[in-house]
């Protein structure tokens, strides 16, 4: 039976699914464990604080009403076994969502970060918690991380290349945007912040910066900027392909939890894929008007 929340109005700029398509809710989030992996990084407060824990429980309760068949997270596809090994430790009660573990053996990022901080990540705090609430046996890692830079772009950067200025247009300053995000997060509950982060205008920030550089940076037979954009799309196309790998016959809904910078490109790719239809999370993220 379809719940009242499942019948909520679709934001007008999002497509409407066909009956045979798998609906994919794209929930863009900030990196709650502060891994510092992006060009511009938000400094998040401690999600283990009691206030944030209550907010995260409220968030997952809201998302649970959508009843996704699969929950996919931004972790490398090849680390699926490690992701679910850790998930099982939370699901079994061996680890708690509101307490840092005493050991540090749970790091499956394979990046330079404190393993104990994984409990603070959105993968655990939202992905695992939601899957646990819905009694899912697994959480699905679908990311295809890669270095999107290239030697041609680096060569331009090393000699302080300045592309020709042909017109005036506005491009957001990354540091100003992050500073504004920081201030908003401090003054918001998690659901309200994610509502703001997943609005169409907010989700444009990452692509505006990338396309400004990607389209303009190059000269002669140097296509460093376009190659960077191609690699960005390559990563996200592979992510959609990995999502296709994990869905099963009969699935109707999948929730994909990713950094907000991925939402715009994934929405486009899913909209172009005849088997999927991207779905906005906004109806499940109530906020003060």
DAPEJO-V165560 format. One record per backbone hydrogen bond with DSSP energy under -1.0 kcal/mol. CO is the residue of the C=O (numbers start at 1). NH is the residue of the N-H. If there is no record, write none. Layout:
<<CO	NH> <CO	NH>>
This chain:
<<5	8> <11	14> <18	21> <22	277> <23	254> <24	279> <25	256> <27	258> <29	260> <30	32> <31	34> <46	49> <49	53> <50	54> <51	55> <52	56> <53	57> <54	58> <55	59> <56	60> <57	61> <58	62> <59	63> <60	64> <63	66> <64	67> <70	255> <71	140> <72	257> <73	75> <73	142> <75	143> <76	79> <77	80> <79	83> <80	84> <81	85> <82	86> <83	87> <84	88> <86	90> <87	91> <88	92> <89	95> <96	99> <111	113> <114	117> <115	118> <117	120> <118	121> <121	125> <122	126> <122	127> <123	128> <124	129> <126	130> <127	131> <128	132> <129	133> <130	134> <131	136> <132	135> <140	73> <143	77> <150	154> <151	155> <152	156> <153	157> <154	158> <155	159> <156	161> <157	160> <173	177> <174	178> <175	179> <176	180> <177	181> <178	182> <179	183> <180	184> <181	185> <182	186> <183	187> <185	188> <189	193> <190	194> <191	195> <192	196> <193	197> <194	198> <196	199> <199	203> <201	204> <202	205> <204	208> <205	209> <206	210> <207	211> <208	212> <209	213> <210	214> <211	215> <213	217> <217	225> <219	222> <222	219> <223	227> <224	228> <225	229> <226	230> <227	231> <228	232> <229	233> <230	234> <231	235> <232	236> <233	237> <234	238> <235	239> <236	240> <237	241> <238	242> <239	243> <240	244> <241	245> <242	246> <243	247> <248	251> <252	23> <253	69> <253	70> <254	25> <255	72> <256	27> <258	29> <259	262> <260	263> <262	266> <263	267> <264	268> <265	269> <266	270> <267	271> <268	272> <273	276> <275	22> <277	24> <279	26> <281	284> <282	285>>
